[in-house]
Amino acid sequence: MKIKLDIDCTPQEARTFFGLPDVEKMQEAMMKEIQDKMLEGVKTLDAESMMKTWMPTGMKNLDQMQNMFWSSFTGGSDKDSKE
């Protein structure tokens, strides 16, 4: 036996029916605060600080990564070839 019940109501009416608290005003305040913080962060963002964030130790890490890939493509590291 299957019973299907369709209830046509708004989300606010459903929250009221189930006794859930109205958090709309709190949600609006939180979203405004998050938006303000994001806009503040974007205003102070420049290319140099982005690169420092993404590559904290500069180009040294990039060189190390390239050396690692090169050694894996050539069949091992220098240490393995000396042994």
N, C-alpha and C positions, 0 to 999 in steps of 0.2 A: 504494500500500500504506500503510495507516495502522496504527500500533501505539499502543495506549493502555495506560498503566501507572498504576495507582492505588496509592499508598503511604500506608498509614495509620500515621502517627507523630505524636508531639507536636512542637511547635516546638523543645523542648530536644533531643529525639532527632535532629531534622534538623540542628541546629547542631553537635551532636557528630559526626554522620556526615560532614558537610562539613568538619570541622576548624575551625569558627569558635570564637572565644573566648567564654567564659561571662562576659557583662557584666551579669548580673542584679543583683549586689550594687552595682556602680558605678552602674547606672541607678537603683536604689532610693535611694542616697545623693544623687545629683543631683536627683532628684524631691523629696526631703525638703528640700534646700537651696533649691530654687526655690519650694516651698510656703512655707517660712519667710520668704523675702524678700517674697513676695506678701502674706502675712498682715501682715508688718511695715509694708508700704506702705499697706495698707488701714486699719490702726489710726491712722496719722498723717494720713489723708485727711479733709479737711473741705471744706465747700461753697466757702469763699473761695479756698482753694488750687486747687480744681478750676477755678473760673472764671478765675483768673489763668493757669492752664495753657492753657485753651481760648481765652481772649481776652487775649493777652499785653499789648496796649496799651490795654486797657479798652474802653470803649464807642466810642472814636474810630473804630476799624475798622468797627464796625457802622454808624455814621453814614456813613462813606465808601462802604460797600457799598450802603446804601440810596440814596445819591446817584447811584452808578453805575447801579443798576437804574432809578432814576427818569429819568436822562438817556437811557438806552437806550430806554425806553418813550416818551419825548416826542420822539424823533427826533434825538438827538445831545446833545452837551455845550453848555455856555454859550459856549465858545470857537467852536464851529461856527456858532452862531446870530448871533454878532457879526460874522462875516466876510461 
